[in-house]
């Protein structure tokens, strides 16, 4: 039941943003979006152990939509928190490289089972049983594709998982102009 309410809340938030026209791609400061997501994570503790989030984002603005990016980072932060039931550190770091902004979100949980990796970004796939709805990472991947970016996941050599996000910069980086790739045609599920 909890996952149904979370799904409804997430979809209502995204649909409201779409109706309000706030899903227009524009320059976004990732530090601001991450700060908002961390604030929501702190309010939405769900009785779990506290987590420490270390942020290092000396990056230029990216092309995106604040509402979708906030939702994306909330999803990644919640998943990282849930992967560490006893608490632990989450790191979010980024850099501008090769004409892109690359951000890594890493935790020190158990990591992602290899059998799960191929299905990680599929809609309705979850490893959380009744507590999950299988839409968070699918929406994250859809958001990144729509904005002309990409997301991938891997396990850390010292334990834990790392999600790597590759964004189009809003300005020139390393003398390279932002990619002019058209956003994907992914859309939210229709009711």
MARBA-3410 file (N, C-alpha, C, O; in Angstrom, 1 decimal):
191
0.8,-1.2,0.0,0.0,0.0,0.0,0.9,1.3,0.0,0.6,2.3,-0.7 ~ 2.0,1.2,0.8,2.9,2.3,0.8,3.4,2.7,-0.6,3.6,3.9,-0.9 ~ 3.8,1.7,-1.4,4.3,1.9,-2.7,3.3,2.6,-3.6,3.6,3.4,-4.5 ~ 2.0,2.2,-3.4,1.0,2.8,-4.3,0.8,4.3,-4.0,0.7,5.1,-4.9 ~ 0.9,4.7,-2.7,0.8,6.1,-2.3,2.0,6.8,-2.8,1.9,8.0,-3.3
3.2,6.2,-2.7,4.4,6.9,-3.2,4.3,7.1,-4.7,4.7,8.1,-5.2 ~ 3.8,6.1,-5.4,3.7,6.2,-6.9,2.7,7.3,-7.2,3.0,8.1,-8.1 ~ 1.6,7.3,-6.6,0.6,8.4,-6.8,1.2,9.8,-6.6,1.0,10.7,-7.4 ~ 1.9,9.9,-5.5,2.5,11.2,-5.1,3.5,11.6,-6.2,3.5,12.8,-6.6 ~ 4.3,10.7,-6.6,5.4,11.0,-7.6,4.7,11.4,-8.9,5.2,12.4,-9.6
3.8,10.7,-9.4,3.1,10.9,-10.7,2.3,12.2,-10.6,2.3,13.0,-11.6 ~ 1.7,12.5,-9.5,0.9,13.8,-9.4,1.9,14.9,-9.5,1.6,15.9,-10.1 ~ 3.0,14.8,-8.8,4.0,15.9,-8.8,4.5,16.2,-10.3,4.6,17.3,-10.7 ~ 4.8,15.1,-11.0,5.3,15.3,-12.3,4.2,15.8,-13.3,4.5,16.6,-14.1 ~ 3.0,15.3,-13.1,1.9,15.7,-14.0,1.6,17.1,-13.7,1.3,17.9,-14.7
1.6,17.6,-12.5,1.3,19.0,-12.2,2.4,19.9,-12.8,2.0,20.9,-13.3 ~ 3.6,19.5,-12.7,4.7,20.3,-13.4,4.5,20.3,-14.9,4.7,21.4,-15.5 ~ 4.1,19.2,-15.5,3.9,19.2,-16.9,2.7,20.1,-17.3,2.8,20.9,-18.3 ~ 1.7,20.1,-16.5,0.5,20.9,-16.8,0.9,22.4,-16.6,0.4,23.3,-17.4 ~ 1.7,22.7,-15.7,2.1,24.1,-15.4,3.1,24.6,-16.4,3.5,25.8,-16.3
3.6,23.7,-17.3,4.6,24.2,-18.3,6.0,24.3,-17.7,6.8,24.9,-18.4 ~ 6.2,23.7,-16.5,7.6,23.8,-15.9,8.5,22.7,-16.4,9.6,22.6,-15.8 ~ 8.1,22.0,-17.4,9.0,20.9,-17.9,9.8,21.4,-19.2,10.2,20.6,-20.0 ~ 9.9,22.7,-19.3,10.7,23.2,-20.4,12.2,23.1,-20.1,12.6,23.5,-19.0 ~ 13.0,22.6,-21.0,14.4,22.4,-20.8,15.1,23.8,-20.8,14.9,24.6,-21.7
15.8,24.1,-19.7,16.5,25.4,-19.6,17.8,25.1,-18.7,17.9,24.0,-18.2 ~ 18.7,26.1,-18.6,19.8,26.0,-17.7,19.4,25.8,-16.3,18.6,26.5,-15.8 ~ 20.0,24.8,-15.6,19.7,24.4,-14.2,21.0,24.3,-13.5,22.0,23.6,-13.9 ~ 21.1,24.9,-12.3,22.2,24.7,-11.4,22.0,23.4,-10.6,21.1,23.4,-9.8 ~ 22.8,22.4,-10.8,22.6,21.1,-10.1,22.7,21.2,-8.6,22.0,20.5,-7.9
23.6,22.1,-8.1,23.7,22.3,-6.7,22.4,22.6,-6.0,22.1,22.1,-4.9 ~ 21.6,23.5,-6.7,20.3,23.9,-6.1,19.3,22.8,-6.1,18.6,22.6,-5.1 ~ 19.3,22.0,-7.2,18.4,20.9,-7.3,18.8,19.8,-6.2,17.9,19.2,-5.6 ~ 20.0,19.5,-6.1,20.5,18.5,-5.1,20.2,19.0,-3.7,19.8,18.2,-2.9 ~ 20.4,20.2,-3.4,20.0,20.8,-2.1,18.6,20.5,-1.8,18.2,20.2,-0.6
17.7,20.8,-2.7,16.3,20.5,-2.5,16.0,19.1,-2.3,15.2,18.7,-1.4 ~ 16.6,18.2,-3.0,16.4,16.8,-2.9,16.9,16.3,-1.5,16.2,15.4,-0.9 ~ 18.0,16.8,-1.0,18.5,16.4,0.3,17.5,16.9,1.4,17.3,16.2,2.3 ~ 17.0,18.1,1.2,16.0,18.6,2.2,14.8,17.7,2.3,14.3,17.4,3.4 ~ 14.3,17.2,1.1,13.2,16.3,1.1,13.6,15.0,1.7,12.8,14.4,2.5
14.7,14.5,1.5,15.2,13.2,2.0,15.2,13.3,3.6,14.9,12.4,4.3 ~ 15.7,14.5,4.1,15.8,14.6,5.5,14.4,14.7,6.2,14.2,14.1,7.3 ~ 13.4,15.3,5.5,12.1,15.3,6.0,11.4,14.0,5.9,10.5,13.6,6.7 ~ 11.8,13.2,4.9,11.1,11.9,4.5,12.0,10.8,5.1,12.3,9.8,4.3 ~ 12.4,10.8,6.3,13.3,9.8,6.9,12.7,8.4,7.0,13.5,7.5,6.9
11.4,8.3,7.0,10.8,7.0,7.1,11.3,6.1,8.3,11.4,4.9,8.1 ~ 11.8,6.8,9.3,12.3,6.0,10.5,13.7,5.3,10.2,14.1,4.5,11.0 ~ 14.3,5.6,9.1,15.6,5.0,8.8,16.7,5.7,9.5,16.5,6.8,10.0 ~ 17.8,5.1,9.5,19.0,5.7,10.1,19.4,6.9,9.3,19.2,7.0,8.1 ~ 20.0,7.9,10.0,20.4,9.1,9.3,21.6,8.8,8.3,22.4,7.9,8.5
21.6,9.5,7.2,22.6,9.4,6.2,23.4,10.7,6.1,22.8,11.8,6.4 ~ 24.6,10.6,5.8,25.4,11.8,5.5,25.6,11.9,4.0,26.0,11.0,3.4 ~ 25.2,13.1,3.5,25.4,13.3,2.1,26.5,14.3,1.9,26.4,15.5,2.3 ~ 27.5,13.9,1.2,28.6,14.8,0.8,28.5,15.2,-0.6,28.4,14.4,-1.5 ~ 28.4,16.5,-0.8,28.2,17.0,-2.2,29.4,17.9,-2.6,29.9,18.7,-1.9
29.9,17.6,-3.8,30.9,18.3,-4.5,30.5,18.5,-6.0,30.8,17.6,-6.8 ~ 29.9,19.6,-6.3,29.4,19.8,-7.7,30.0,21.1,-8.2,29.2,22.1,-8.5 ~ 31.3,21.2,-8.5,31.8,22.4,-9.1,31.6,22.4,-10.6,32.6,22.3,-11.4 ~ 30.4,22.4,-11.0,30.0,22.2,-12.4,29.2,23.3,-13.0,28.5,24.0,-12.2 ~ 29.3,23.6,-14.3,28.4,24.6,-14.9,27.0,24.1,-14.9,26.7,23.0,-14.7
26.1,25.0,-15.2,24.7,24.7,-15.3,24.5,23.6,-16.4,25.3,23.6,-17.4 ~ 23.5,22.8,-16.3,23.1,21.8,-17.3,21.8,22.1,-17.9,21.0,22.9,-17.4 ~ 21.5,21.5,-19.1,20.2,21.7,-19.7,19.3,20.6,-19.1,19.5,19.4,-19.1 ~ 18.2,21.1,-18.5,17.3,20.2,-17.8,16.0,20.9,-17.4,15.8,22.1,-17.7 ~ 15.2,20.2,-16.6,14.0,20.8,-16.0,14.2,20.6,-14.5,14.3,19.5,-14.0
14.1,21.7,-13.7,14.3,21.6,-12.2,13.4,20.5,-11.6,13.8,19.8,-10.7 ~ 12.1,20.5,-11.9,11.2,19.5,-11.3,11.6,18.1,-11.5,11.7,17.3,-10.6 ~ 11.9,17.8,-12.8,12.3,16.4,-13.1,13.6,16.1,-12.5,13.8,14.9,-12.0 ~ 14.6,17.0,-12.5,15.9,16.7,-11.9,15.8,16.6,-10.4,16.5,15.7,-9.8 ~ 15.0,17.3,-9.8,14.7,17.2,-8.3,14.2,15.8,-8.0,14.6,15.1,-7.1
13.2,15.4,-8.8,12.6,14.0,-8.6,13.7,13.0,-8.9,13.8,12.0,-8.1 ~ 14.5,13.1,-9.9,15.6,12.2,-10.2,16.5,12.0,-9.0,16.8,10.9,-8.6 ~ 17.0,13.2,-8.5,17.9,13.1,-7.4,17.3,12.5,-6.1,17.9,11.8,-5.3 ~ 16.0,12.9,-5.9,15.3,12.3,-4.7,15.2,10.8,-4.8,15.4,10.0,-3.9 ~ 15.0,10.3,-6.0,14.9,8.8,-6.3,16.3,8.2,-6.0,16.3,7.2,-5.2
17.3,8.8,-6.5,18.7,8.2,-6.3,19.1,8.3,-4.8,19.6,7.3,-4.3 ~ 18.7,9.4,-4.1,19.1,9.5,-2.7,18.2,8.5,-1.9,18.8,7.9,-0.9 ~ 17.0,8.4,-2.1,16.1,7.4,-1.4,16.6,6.0,-1.6,16.7,5.2,-0.6 ~ 17.0,5.7,-2.8,17.5,4.3,-3.1,18.8,4.1,-2.3,19.0,3.0,-1.8 ~ 19.7,5.1,-2.3,20.9,4.9,-1.6,20.7,4.8,-0.1,21.3,3.9,0.5
19.8,5.6,0.4,19.5,5.5,1.9,18.9,4.1,2.2,19.3,3.5,3.2 ~ 18.0,3.6,1.3,17.4,2.3,1.6,18.4,1.2,1.5,18.2,0.1,2.1 ~ 19.4,1.4,0.7,20.5,0.4,0.5,21.4,0.3,1.8,22.1,-0.7,1.9 ~ 21.2,1.3,2.7,22.1,1.3,3.9,21.2,1.4,5.1,21.1,2.5,5.7 ~ 20.5,0.3,5.5,19.5,0.4,6.6,20.2,0.9,7.9,19.5,1.4,8.8
21.5,0.7,8.1,22.1,1.1,9.3,22.7,2.5,9.2,23.4,3.0,10.1 ~ 22.4,3.2,8.1,22.9,4.5,7.8,24.3,4.4,7.1,24.8,3.3,6.9 ~ 24.8,5.5,6.7,26.1,5.5,6.0,26.2,6.7,5.0,25.2,7.5,4.9 ~ 27.3,6.9,4.4,27.6,8.0,3.6,27.1,7.9,2.2,27.1,6.8,1.6 ~ 26.6,9.0,1.6,26.2,9.1,0.2,27.1,10.2,-0.3,27.2,11.3,0.3
27.7,10.0,-1.5,28.5,11.1,-2.1,27.9,11.4,-3.4,27.4,10.6,-4.2 ~ 27.8,12.7,-3.7,27.4,13.2,-5.0,28.5,14.2,-5.5,28.8,15.2,-4.9 ~ 29.2,13.7,-6.5,30.3,14.6,-7.0,30.1,14.7,-8.6,29.6,13.8,-9.2 ~ 30.7,15.8,-9.1,30.5,16.0,-10.5,31.7,16.7,-11.0,32.5,17.4,-10.3 ~ 31.9,16.6,-12.4,32.9,17.4,-13.1,32.5,17.6,-14.5,31.6,16.9,-15.1
33.1,18.6,-15.1,32.8,18.9,-16.5,34.0,18.2,-17.3,35.2,18.5,-17.0 ~ 33.7,17.4,-18.2,34.7,16.7,-19.0,34.2,16.3,-20.4,33.0,16.0,-20.5 ~ 35.0,16.4,-21.4,34.7,16.0,-22.7,33.3,16.6,-23.2,32.6,15.8,-23.8 ~ 33.1,17.8,-22.9,31.9,18.5,-23.4,30.6,18.1,-22.7,29.5,18.3,-23.2 ~ 30.7,17.4,-21.5,29.6,17.0,-20.8,29.8,17.3,-19.3,30.9,17.6,-18.9
28.7,17.3,-18.5,28.8,17.3,-17.1,28.4,15.9,-16.6,27.4,15.4,-16.9 ~ 29.4,15.3,-15.8,29.2,14.0,-15.3,29.1,14.1,-13.8,29.9,14.6,-13.1 ~ 28.0,13.5,-13.3,27.7,13.4,-11.9,27.6,12.0,-11.4,27.0,11.2,-12.1 ~ 28.2,11.7,-10.3,28.2,10.4,-9.7,27.5,10.4,-8.4,27.8,11.3,-7.5 ~ 26.5,9.5,-8.1,25.8,9.4,-6.9,26.2,8.0,-6.3,25.8,7.0,-6.9
26.9,7.9,-5.2,27.4,6.7,-4.7,27.0,6.4,-3.3,26.9,7.4,-2.5 ~ 26.8,5.2,-2.9,26.5,4.8,-1.6,27.5,3.6,-1.1,28.3,3.2,-2.0 ~ 27.4,3.2,0.1,28.2,2.1,0.6,27.3,1.0,1.1,27.6,0.3,2.1 ~ 26.2,0.8,0.4,25.3,-0.3,0.7,25.8,-1.6,0.1,27.0,-1.8,-0.1 ~ 24.9,-2.6,-0.1,25.3,-3.9,-0.5,25.6,-4.0,-2.0,26.2,-5.0,-2.5
25.3,-3.0,-2.7,25.6,-3.0,-4.2,24.4,-3.6,-4.9,23.3,-3.9,-4.3 ~ 24.5,-3.7,-6.2,23.4,-4.2,-7.0,23.7,-5.6,-7.5,24.7,-5.8,-8.2 ~ 22.9,-6.6,-7.2,23.1,-7.9,-7.7,23.3,-7.9,-9.3,22.5,-7.3,-10.0 ~ 24.2,-8.7,-9.7,24.5,-8.7,-11.2,23.2,-9.2,-12.0,23.0,-8.7,-13.1 ~ 22.4,-10.1,-11.4,21.2,-10.5,-12.1,20.2,-9.4,-12.3,19.3,-9.5,-13.1
20.3,-8.4,-11.4,19.3,-7.3,-11.5,19.8,-6.2,-12.5,18.9,-5.5,-13.1 ~ 21.1,-6.1,-12.7,21.6,-5.0,-13.6,20.8,-4.8,-14.9,20.5,-3.7,-15.3 ~ 20.6,-5.9,-15.7,20.0,-5.7,-17.0,18.5,-5.1,-16.9,18.0,-4.6,-17.9 ~ 17.9,-5.3,-15.8,16.5,-4.9,-15.7,16.3,-3.6,-14.8,15.2,-3.1,-14.6 ~ 17.4,-3.0,-14.3,17.4,-1.9,-13.4,16.5,-0.8,-13.8,15.8,-0.2,-13.0
16.5,-0.4,-15.1,15.8,0.8,-15.5,14.5,0.4,-16.3,13.9,1.3,-16.9 ~ 14.0,-0.8,-16.1,12.7,-1.2,-16.7,11.6,-0.7,-15.8,11.7,-0.7,-14.6 ~ 10.4,-0.3,-16.4,9.3,0.1,-15.6,8.7,-1.1,-14.8,8.7,-2.2,-15.3 ~ 8.3,-0.8,-13.6,7.7,-1.8,-12.7,8.6,-2.9,-12.2,8.1,-3.8,-11.5 ~ 9.9,-2.8,-12.5,10.8,-3.7,-11.9,11.3,-3.2,-10.6,11.8,-2.0,-10.5
11.2,-4.0,-9.5,11.7,-3.5,-8.2,12.3,-4.7,-7.4,11.9,-5.8,-7.6 ~ 13.2,-4.4,-6.6,13.8,-5.4,-5.7,13.3,-5.1,-4.2,13.7,-5.8,-3.3 ~ 12.4,-4.2,-4.1,11.9,-3.8,-2.8,10.6,-4.4,-2.3,10.0,-4.1,-1.3 ~ 10.1,-5.4,-3.1,8.8,-6.0,-2.8,7.7,-5.0,-2.7,7.5,-4.2,-3.6 ~ 6.9,-5.1,-1.7,5.7,-4.3,-1.5,6.1,-2.8,-1.3,5.3,-1.9,-1.5
7.3,-2.5,-0.8,7.7,-1.1,-0.6,8.1,-0.4,-1.8,8.2,0.8,-1.8 ~ 8.3,-1.1,-2.9,8.7,-0.4,-4.2,7.7,-0.5,-5.2,6.8,-1.3,-5.2 ~ 7.8,0.4,-6.2,6.8,0.4,-7.3,7.5,0.2,-8.7,6.8,0.0,-9.7 ~ 8.8,0.3,-8.7,9.5,0.0,-10.0,9.4,1.2,-10.9,9.7,1.0,-12.1 ~ 9.1,2.3,-10.5,9.0,3.5,-11.4,10.1,4.5,-11.2,10.4,5.2,-12.2
10.7,4.5,-10.1,11.7,5.5,-9.8,12.9,5.6,-10.8,13.2,6.6,-11.4 ~ 13.6,4.4,-10.9,14.7,4.4,-11.8,14.3,4.5,-13.3,15.0,5.0,-14.1 ~ 13.1,3.9,-13.6,12.6,4.1,-15.0,12.4,5.5,-15.3,12.8,6.0,-16.4 ~ 11.7,6.3,-14.4,11.5,7.7,-14.6,12.8,8.5,-14.7,13.0,9.4,-15.5 ~ 13.8,8.1,-13.8,15.1,8.7,-13.9,15.8,8.5,-15.3,16.3,9.5,-15.8
15.7,7.3,-15.8,16.3,7.1,-17.1,15.5,7.8,-18.2,16.1,8.3,-19.1 ~ 14.2,7.8,-18.1,13.4,8.5,-19.1,13.7,10.0,-19.0,13.8,10.7,-20.1 ~ 13.9,10.6,-17.9,14.2,12.0,-17.7,15.5,12.3,-18.4,15.6,13.3,-19.1 ~ 16.5,11.5,-18.1,17.9,11.7,-18.6,17.8,11.6,-20.2,18.4,12.5,-20.9 ~ 17.1,10.7,-20.7,17.0,10.5,-22.2,16.3,11.7,-22.8,16.7,12.3,-23.8
15.2,12.2,-22.2,14.5,13.3,-22.7,15.3,14.6,-22.7,15.1,15.4,-23.6 ~ 16.2,14.7,-21.8,17.1,15.9,-21.7,18.4,15.7,-22.5,19.3,16.6,-22.5 ~ 18.5,14.6,-23.3,19.6,14.4,-24.1,20.8,13.9,-23.3,22.0,13.9,-23.8 ~ 20.6,13.3,-22.1,21.7,12.8,-21.3,21.6,11.3,-21.2,20.9,10.6,-22.0 ~ 22.2,10.7,-20.2,22.2,9.3,-20.0,22.5,9.0,-18.5,23.0,9.8,-17.7
22.0,7.8,-18.1,22.3,7.3,-16.7,22.7,5.9,-16.8,22.3,5.1,-17.6 ~ 23.7,5.5,-15.9,24.1,4.1,-15.9,24.4,3.8,-14.4,24.5,4.7,-13.6 ~ 24.5,2.5,-14.1,24.7,2.0,-12.8,25.8,1.0,-12.8,26.0,0.2,-13.7 ~ 26.6,0.9,-11.7,27.6,0.0,-11.5,27.8,-0.3,-10.0,27.3,0.5,-9.2 ~ 28.6,-1.3,-9.7,29.0,-1.5,-8.3,30.3,-1.0,-8.0,31.2,-1.0,-8.9
30.5,-0.4,-6.8,31.8,0.1,-6.4,32.8,-1.0,-6.0,32.3,-2.0,-5.4 ~ 34.0,-0.9,-6.3,35.0,-1.9,-5.9,35.0,-2.1,-4.4,35.3,-3.2,-4.0 ~ 34.9,-1.1,-3.6,34.9,-1.2,-2.2,33.6,-1.5,-1.6,33.4,-1.5,-0.3 ~ 32.6,-1.8,-2.4,31.2,-2.0,-1.9,30.3,-0.9,-2.1,30.7,0.3,-2.1 ~ 29.0,-1.2,-2.4,28.1,-0.1,-2.7,27.8,0.0,-4.2,28.4,-0.7,-5.0
26.9,1.0,-4.5,26.5,1.2,-5.9,26.9,2.6,-6.3,27.0,3.5,-5.4 ~ 27.0,2.8,-7.6,27.3,4.2,-8.1,26.4,4.4,-9.3,26.4,3.5,-10.2 ~ 25.7,5.5,-9.4,24.9,5.9,-10.5,25.6,7.0,-11.2,26.0,8.0,-10.5 ~ 25.9,6.9,-12.5,26.6,8.0,-13.2,25.6,8.6,-14.2,25.0,8.0,-15.0 ~ 25.5,10.0,-14.0,24.6,10.8,-14.9,25.4,11.6,-15.8,26.4,12.3,-15.4
25.1,11.6,-17.1,25.8,12.4,-18.0,24.8,13.4,-18.6,23.9,13.1,-19.3 ~ 25.1,14.7,-18.4,24.2,15.8,-18.8,24.8,16.6,-19.9,26.0,16.7,-20.1 ~ 23.9,17.2,-20.7,24.3,18.3,-21.6,24.6,19.6,-20.9,23.7,20.0,-20.1 ~ 25.7,20.2,-21.0,25.9,21.5,-20.4,25.1,22.6,-21.0,24.8,22.5,-22.2 ~ 24.8,23.6,-20.2,24.1,24.7,-20.8,25.0,25.7,-21.4,24.6,26.6,-22.2
26.3,25.6,-21.2,27.3,26.4,-21.8,28.4,25.6,-22.4,28.5,24.4,-22.2 ~ 29.3,26.2,-23.1,30.4,25.5,-23.7,31.4,25.0,-22.6,31.7,25.7,-21.7 ~ 31.9,23.8,-22.8,32.8,23.2,-21.9,34.0,22.7,-22.7,33.8,22.1,-23.8 ~ 35.2,22.9,-22.2,36.4,22.4,-22.9,36.4,22.9,-24.4,37.0,22.1,-25.2 ~ 35.9,24.0,-24.7,35.8,24.5,-26.0,34.8,23.8,-26.9,34.8,24.1,-28.1
34.0,22.9,-26.4,33.1,22.2,-27.1,31.7,22.7,-26.8,31.3,22.9,-25.6 ~ 30.9,22.9,-27.8,29.5,23.4,-27.6,28.7,22.2,-27.1,29.0,21.1,-27.3 ~ 27.6,22.6,-26.4,26.7,21.5,-25.9,26.1,20.7,-27.1,25.9,21.2,-28.2 ~ 26.0,19.4,-26.8,25.4,18.5,-27.9,24.1,19.1,-28.3,23.3,19.5,-27.5 ~ 23.8,19.0,-29.6,22.6,19.5,-30.2,21.6,18.3,-30.4,20.6,18.4,-31.2
21.9,17.2,-29.7,21.0,16.0,-29.9,19.6,16.4,-29.4,19.4,17.0,-28.4 ~ 18.6,16.0,-30.2,17.2,16.2,-29.8,16.9,15.4,-28.6,17.3,14.2,-28.5 ~ 16.1,15.9,-27.7,15.6,15.1,-26.6,14.8,13.9,-27.1,14.2,14.0,-28.1 ~ 14.8,12.9,-26.3,14.1,11.7,-26.6,12.6,12.0,-26.6,12.1,13.0,-26.0 ~ 11.8,11.1,-27.2,10.4,11.3,-27.2,9.7,10.5,-26.1,8.5,10.3,-26.2
10.4,10.1,-25.1,9.8,9.4,-24.0,8.7,10.3,-23.3,9.0,11.5,-23.2 ~ 7.7,9.8,-22.9,6.6,10.5,-22.2,6.2,9.8,-21.0,6.4,8.6,-20.8 ~ 5.6,10.5,-20.0,5.1,9.9,-18.8,4.0,8.9,-19.2,3.3,9.1,-20.2 ~ 3.8,7.9,-18.5,2.6,7.0,-18.8,1.3,7.8,-18.8,1.1,8.7,-18.0 ~ 0.5,7.4,-19.7,-0.8,8.1,-19.8,-1.9,7.3,-18.9,-1.9,6.1,-18.8
-2.7,8.1,-18.3,-3.8,7.5,-17.5,-5.0,7.2,-18.3,-6.0,6.6,-17.8
END
